[in-house]
Structures are given as structure tokens and as C-alpha cells.
Amino acid sequence: MAATVLRSEKAVQMSLYLVRAFVQMREQISSNLGVLKRLAEIDKKLLEHDVVLREVVERLSPLLNPEPEDDSKKPKIGYHRGNR
């Protein structure tokens, strides 16, 4: 707008500079929106995987940490006194 009012070469250059700056800002914002959308998708998938992994850990924990067995209930194997 300054170029139309002032009608100088410097005003035209500044006007072009401002237009290019706003175009570049618009491109940056649109590219950032794409990245933010992709990050939101990744976050959603991570939350879904987190739920599934928690379920897997809950189901595997009894196998990984079994309760101690009572040795008195097991039959003894081998020769022991009193097994005649």
C-alpha cells in the first residue's frame, strides 16, 4: 500500500518484501499444520498401543511372577527313609 501512496522505488521494494514475507509465513503455517496433524495421529496410535501393551503385561504377569509353590504337597522323588 505504501508503494501506491509514495510512488518511489524504495516503497515498491518494501511492499514486495512485505508480500513475500506474508506468503512465506502462510506456507510455514500450512506446513506446520500438516506436521501437527501427523503428530496428533501418532499420539492417538501411541495411546491405543499403550492400552494394548498394558493388557498384555497384565496377562503375562502371572506367568512371569508365579506364586511360590508349597513344597509339602509335592510327592518326594527318590529314596527316602520311610518309603519302604
Protein Blocks (a to p, Z undefined) as FASTA:
>chain_A
ZZmmnopaklmmmmmmmmmmmmmmmmmmmmmmmmmmmmmmmmmmmmmmmmmmmmmmmmmm
mmmmccdddfklpccedjdehiZZ
